Amino acid sequence: MKRDALLDAAEALLCEQGTQALTLSAVAERAQVSKGGLLYHFPNKEALIRGLVERLIEEFDALIASYETGGPGSYTRAFVEANFAVVMDRDQSRLLRRWATVSAAAADPALLAQIREAMHRWHDRDPADDPDPVAARIARLAAEGLWEVAMHDPGLYDEAQLETLRERLLGSL
């Protein structure tokens, strides 16, 4: 059983049933593995949640990097594109992933510190990276806020509305 499949099972439980449903036994059952198979990869619930947090951060870092082209303002444009890619993804698994992961990590200050460090890195860029640092910060916050809103109501904006918002936000940079 691969690690990612176990993390997928944990995320699915979190999204469907909330944090109270996240037990090692429930994750093992959902992933259709023995509890021992789960414990091989994640010796306890804290390690499982740490795995969720690490994967969330690594995947979003990689998504941003996939949009970066270099040059002034490239990071902010990539950050905006990455957020819209998540929000506009039809299967919505990445959209809900952050909510599920942050909810699970909320009780552990060390895990929240990892999330805060990533947020700091994603949002507090060197002003020299962007032609208009204030517009860049507004664009990053708006894109992040859209993800937050879409997590709670994925159908609030249709594809055309999201595309209009994306174009306007990128055009402001």
TORKOL-4160 file (C-alpha; in steps of 0.2 Angstrom, whole numbers, padded with zeros to 4 digits, m for minus):
173
<pt num="1" X="0000" Y="0000" Z="0000"/>
<pt num="2" X="0007" Y="0017" Z="m0005"/>
<pt num="3" X="0008" Y="0031" Z="0007"/>
<pt num="4" X="m0002" Y="0042" Z="m0004"/>
<pt num="5" X="m0016" Y="0030" Z="m0005"/>
<pt num="6" X="m0016" Y="0030" Z="0014"/>
<pt num="7" X="m0016" Y="0049" Z="0014"/>
<pt num="8" X="m0030" Y="0049" Z="0002"/>
<pt num="9" X="m0041" Y="0038" Z="0013"/>
<pt num="10" X="m0037" Y="0050" Z="0028"/>
<pt num="11" X="m0042" Y="0065" Z="0018"/>
<pt num="12" X="m0058" Y="0057" Z="0011"/>
<pt num="13" X="m0063" Y="0053" Z="0029"/>
<pt num="14" X="m0060" Y="0070" Z="0035"/>
<pt num="15" X="m0070" Y="0078" Z="0020"/>
<pt num="16" X="m0084" Y="0066" Z="0022"/>
<pt num="17" X="m0086" Y="0064" Z="0041"/>
<pt num="18" X="m0075" Y="0077" Z="0049"/>
<pt num="19" X="m0060" Y="0077" Z="0061"/>
<pt num="20" X="m0069" Y="0065" Z="0074"/>
<pt num="21" X="m0069" Y="0051" Z="0061"/>
<pt num="22" X="m0050" Y="0052" Z="0058"/>
<pt num="23" X="m0044" Y="0036" Z="0068"/>
<pt num="24" X="m0031" Y="0024" Z="0062"/>
<pt num="25" X="m0043" Y="0010" Z="0062"/>
<pt num="26" X="m0055" Y="0020" Z="0050"/>
<pt num="27" X="m0041" Y="0025" Z="0039"/>
<pt num="28" X="m0035" Y="0007" Z="0037"/>
<pt num="29" X="m0052" Y="0001" Z="0034"/>
<pt num="30" X="m0055" Y="0015" Z="0021"/>
<pt num="31" X="m0039" Y="0011" Z="0012"/>
<pt num="32" X="m0043" Y="m0008" Z="0013"/>
<pt num="33" X="m0026" Y="m0012" Z="0022"/>
<pt num="34" X="m0023" Y="m0020" Z="0039"/>
<pt num="35" X="m0020" Y="m0008" Z="0053"/>
<pt num="36" X="m0002" Y="m0015" Z="0054"/>
<pt num="37" X="0000" Y="m0010" Z="0035"/>
<pt num="38" X="m0005" Y="0008" Z="0040"/>
<pt num="39" X="0006" Y="0008" Z="0055"/>
<pt num="40" X="0021" Y="0004" Z="0044"/>
<pt num="41" X="0020" Y="0020" Z="0036"/>
<pt num="42" X="0012" Y="0031" Z="0050"/>
<pt num="43" X="0016" Y="0024" Z="0067"/>
<pt num="44" X="0002" Y="0035" Z="0075"/>
<pt num="45" X="m0011" Y="0048" Z="0071"/>
<pt num="46" X="0000" Y="0063" Z="0073"/>
<pt num="47" X="0012" Y="0056" Z="0060"/>
<pt num="48" X="m0003" Y="0053" Z="0048"/>
<pt num="49" X="m0008" Y="0071" Z="0050"/>
<pt num="50" X="0010" Y="0077" Z="0048"/>
<pt num="51" X="0010" Y="0067" Z="0032"/>
<pt num="52" X="m0006" Y="0076" Z="0026"/>
<pt num="53" X="0002" Y="0093" Z="0030"/>
<pt num="54" X="0018" Y="0089" Z="0022"/>
<pt num="55" X="0009" Y="0083" Z="0006"/>
<pt num="56" X="m0002" Y="0098" Z="0006"/>
<pt num="57" X="0013" Y="0110" Z="0006"/>
<pt num="58" X="0024" Y="0100" Z="m0006"/>
<pt num="59" X="0010" Y="0099" Z="m0019"/>
<pt num="60" X="0005" Y="0117" Z="m0018"/>
<pt num="61" X="0024" Y="0122" Z="m0019"/>
<pt num="62" X="0025" Y="0111" Z="m0035"/>
<pt num="63" X="0009" Y="0118" Z="m0042"/>
<pt num="64" X="0016" Y="0136" Z="m0040"/>
<pt num="65" X="0033" Y="0131" Z="m0048"/>
<pt num="66" X="0024" Y="0123" Z="m0063"/>
<pt num="67" X="0017" Y="0140" Z="m0067"/>
<pt num="68" X="0033" Y="0150" Z="m0064"/>
<pt num="69" X="0041" Y="0157" Z="m0080"/>
<pt num="70" X="0054" Y="0169" Z="m0072"/>
<pt num="71" X="0056" Y="0187" Z="m0072"/>
<pt num="72" X="0047" Y="0201" Z="m0062"/>
<pt num="73" X="0030" Y="0197" Z="m0055"/>
<pt num="74" X="0032" Y="0178" Z="m0061"/>
<pt num="75" X="0030" Y="0171" Z="m0043"/>
<pt num="76" X="0014" Y="0181" Z="m0040"/>
<pt num="77" X="0006" Y="0176" Z="m0057"/>
<pt num="78" X="0011" Y="0158" Z="m0053"/>
<pt num="79" X="0003" Y="0159" Z="m0036"/>
<pt num="80" X="m0013" Y="0166" Z="m0043"/>
<pt num="81" X="m0013" Y="0153" Z="m0057"/>
<pt num="82" X="m0010" Y="0139" Z="m0045"/>
<pt num="83" X="m0025" Y="0145" Z="m0034"/>
<pt num="84" X="m0037" Y="0146" Z="m0048"/>
<pt num="85" X="m0031" Y="0129" Z="m0054"/>
<pt num="86" X="m0036" Y="0121" Z="m0038"/>
<pt num="87" X="m0053" Y="0131" Z="m0037"/>
<pt num="88" X="m0057" Y="0127" Z="m0055"/>
<pt num="89" X="m0052" Y="0109" Z="m0054"/>
<pt num="90" X="m0068" Y="0098" Z="m0058"/>
<pt num="91" X="m0065" Y="0084" Z="m0046"/>
<pt num="92" X="m0063" Y="0096" Z="m0031"/>
<pt num="93" X="m0051" Y="0085" Z="m0022"/>
<pt num="94" X="m0037" Y="0098" Z="m0021"/>
<pt num="95" X="m0050" Y="0111" Z="m0016"/>
<pt num="96" X="m0056" Y="0102" Z="m0001"/>
<pt num="97" X="m0038" Y="0095" Z="0004"/>
<pt num="98" X="m0033" Y="0111" Z="0012"/>
<pt num="99" X="m0048" Y="0112" Z="0023"/>
<pt num="100" X="m0047" Y="0094" Z="0028"/>
<pt num="101" X="m0028" Y="0095" Z="0032"/>
<pt num="102" X="m0029" Y="0111" Z="0042"/>
<pt num="103" X="m0044" Y="0105" Z="0052"/>
<pt num="104" X="m0035" Y="0089" Z="0056"/>
<pt num="105" X="m0019" Y="0099" Z="0061"/>
<pt num="106" X="m0028" Y="0112" Z="0071"/>
<pt num="107" X="m0025" Y="0104" Z="0088"/>
<pt num="108" X="m0006" Y="0102" Z="0086"/>
<pt num="109" X="0004" Y="0118" Z="0087"/>
<pt num="110" X="0019" Y="0111" Z="0078"/>
<pt num="111" X="0009" Y="0106" Z="0063"/>
<pt num="112" X="0000" Y="0123" Z="0063"/>
<pt num="113" X="0018" Y="0131" Z="0064"/>
<pt num="114" X="0022" Y="0121" Z="0048"/>
<pt num="115" X="0006" Y="0128" Z="0039"/>
<pt num="116" X="0010" Y="0146" Z="0045"/>
<pt num="117" X="0028" Y="0145" Z="0039"/>
<pt num="118" X="0022" Y="0140" Z="0022"/>
<pt num="119" X="0009" Y="0154" Z="0022"/>
<pt num="120" X="0023" Y="0166" Z="0026"/>
<pt num="121" X="0033" Y="0160" Z="0012"/>
<pt num="122" X="0019" Y="0160" Z="0000"/>
<pt num="123" X="0013" Y="0178" Z="0004"/>
<pt num="124" X="0028" Y="0188" Z="0011"/>
<pt num="125" X="0038" Y="0189" Z="m0005"/>
<pt num="126" X="0053" Y="0201" Z="m0008"/>
<pt num="127" X="0045" Y="0217" Z="m0014"/>
<pt num="128" X="0058" Y="0218" Z="m0028"/>
<pt num="129" X="0051" Y="0202" Z="m0036"/>
<pt num="130" X="0035" Y="0212" Z="m0041"/>
<pt num="131" X="0034" Y="0228" Z="m0051"/>
<pt num="132" X="0020" Y="0234" Z="m0040"/>
<pt num="133" X="0022" Y="0225" Z="m0023"/>
<pt num="134" X="0005" Y="0231" Z="m0016"/>
<pt num="135" X="m0004" Y="0225" Z="m0031"/>
<pt num="136" X="0005" Y="0208" Z="m0030"/>
<pt num="137" X="0000" Y="0206" Z="m0011"/>
<pt num="138" X="m0018" Y="0210" Z="m0015"/>
<pt num="139" X="m0018" Y="0198" Z="m0029"/>
<pt num="140" X="m0011" Y="0184" Z="m0018"/>
<pt num="141" X="m0023" Y="0188" Z="m0004"/>
<pt num="142" X="m0038" Y="0188" Z="m0016"/>
<pt num="143" X="m0033" Y="0171" Z="m0024"/>
<pt num="144" X="m0031" Y="0164" Z="m0007"/>
<pt num="145" X="m0047" Y="0171" Z="m0001"/>
<pt num="146" X="m0056" Y="0164" Z="m0017"/>
<pt num="147" X="m0049" Y="0146" Z="m0012"/>
<pt num="148" X="m0056" Y="0149" Z="0005"/>
<pt num="149" X="m0073" Y="0154" Z="m0001"/>
<pt num="150" X="m0074" Y="0140" Z="m0014"/>
<pt num="151" X="m0070" Y="0127" Z="m0001"/>
<pt num="152" X="m0086" Y="0132" Z="0009"/>
<pt num="153" X="m0097" Y="0133" Z="m0007"/>
<pt num="154" X="m0089" Y="0126" Z="m0023"/>
<pt num="155" X="m0104" Y="0131" Z="m0034"/>
<pt num="156" X="m0104" Y="0149" Z="m0029"/>
<pt num="157" X="m0095" Y="0154" Z="m0045"/>
<pt num="158" X="m0097" Y="0146" Z="m0062"/>
<pt num="159" X="m0083" Y="0143" Z="m0074"/>
<pt num="160" X="m0086" Y="0158" Z="m0084"/>
<pt num="161" X="m0086" Y="0169" Z="m0068"/>
<pt num="162" X="m0070" Y="0161" Z="m0061"/>
<pt num="163" X="m0061" Y="0164" Z="m0078"/>
<pt num="164" X="m0067" Y="0182" Z="m0078"/>
<pt num="165" X="m0060" Y="0184" Z="m0060"/>
<pt num="166" X="m0044" Y="0176" Z="m0065"/>
<pt num="167" X="m0041" Y="0187" Z="m0080"/>
<pt num="168" X="m0045" Y="0203" Z="m0070"/>
<pt num="169" X="m0033" Y="0198" Z="m0056"/>
<pt num="170" X="m0019" Y="0193" Z="m0067"/>
<pt num="171" X="m0022" Y="0209" Z="m0077"/>
<pt num="172" X="m0020" Y="0219" Z="m0061"/>
<pt num="173" X="m0002" Y="0214" Z="m0060"/>
